């Protein structure tokens, strides 16, 4: 029997509708209602998404969206192609991309707007993927914390593995998709005319200030109360405020935004910072709202900056929140169980077998780790019998990937490239865990 064009096109939607109907028809409501684990998973999903919104969106994602929007507007496509393009010097392109995480204290979700920005501005697929992996994986703070809490060998292995991973995975993606890697998504943002382009050092300082705000606003509290890391933690909001003032001066002096509006925003932020000294998120939120108001009511570059940042937020934020809900329902928060019992994970990653390392890599790839949280989680797992090899496998796969992260990557580079990228990360993490476990296990 010949299949008509209608059924060739419509069988997938029909199959989904039938499957959804059968699920609803036979839904075991009574059994689900009596399931304590299911109820706990439901609340864990809500707790995790609330924590994510309170601790992560304003401090991490909003600054990342602004940086990504600025990349699309204030950096010319020629500059991106020169350093990260598919025809750029490979040593330069992969060298820059592979160590980018040393200045970005970001997680697997916060790096997404930055990745989307450079990819859509013309970066080659390989260097862009190297940046995507290295951003959260080569976090200097996380590597130092790993060495301090989990041991120097594991910290060194994580640092070396992350740098090597970013380059190898980037090269592999570039080779596998070499036929279409030369055609990245076209940037929607407005590019500057040649006569409007500022000196490189001005744009560099502008982005350094934005990245500095992102880094210090998210500077995590160390375990001890002595040392440089703790001193910087006590000064984090003073440093963030100083960087905010520097940004205000740059916006007035170099980007010619309305000085009256900028001064008003600075004044309101300063008053709120004084009034709510124990709640810095209040003044930080006021500054973010003020900058959004300033750019959205301006014209030219500033308006394009806001529109580009808003485009990234619309595309990425809903997928992240959905992914966090799913991750919370499946895995819960640190120290809390959801649908998947923690004993199963601990039991599955003992020793140094291929299965244990593969399971640790896969579990880490789907779990969500906020910046630095992977270290205390691993500390608990190692204390319950997790092997050294699986620990490294989780460290190399976990911070760079998560279920929310995968959903967004798919929307940027497509399903096929996303599946290959995830598979490469999991495979290399498994292999690295096996080698490390054989040496140090």
Secondary structure, DSSP 8 states (H G I E B T S, - for coil): ----HHHHHHHHHHHHHHHHHHHHHT--HHHHHT-HHHHHHHHHHHHHHHHHIIIIIIIIIHHHHHHHHHHHHHS-HHHHHHHHSTTS-HHHHHHHHHTGGGG----TTTHHHHHHHHHHTT--HHHHHHHHHHHHHT-HHHHHHHHHHH-HHHHHHHHHHHHHHHHHHHHHHHHHTTTTTT------S----GGG---HHHHHHHHHHHHHHHHHHT----SSS-SHHHHHHHTHHHHHHHHHHHHHHHHHHTS---HHHHHHHHHHHHHHHHHTTT-HHHHHHHHHHHHHHHHHTS-THHHHHHHHHHHHHHHHHHHHHHHHHHHHHHH-STT---SS-HHHHHHHTBSS-HHHHHHHHHHHHHS---TTHHHHHHHHHHHTTB-HHHHHHHHHHHTT--HHHHHHHHHHH-HHHHHHHHHHHHHHHHHHHHHHHHHH-
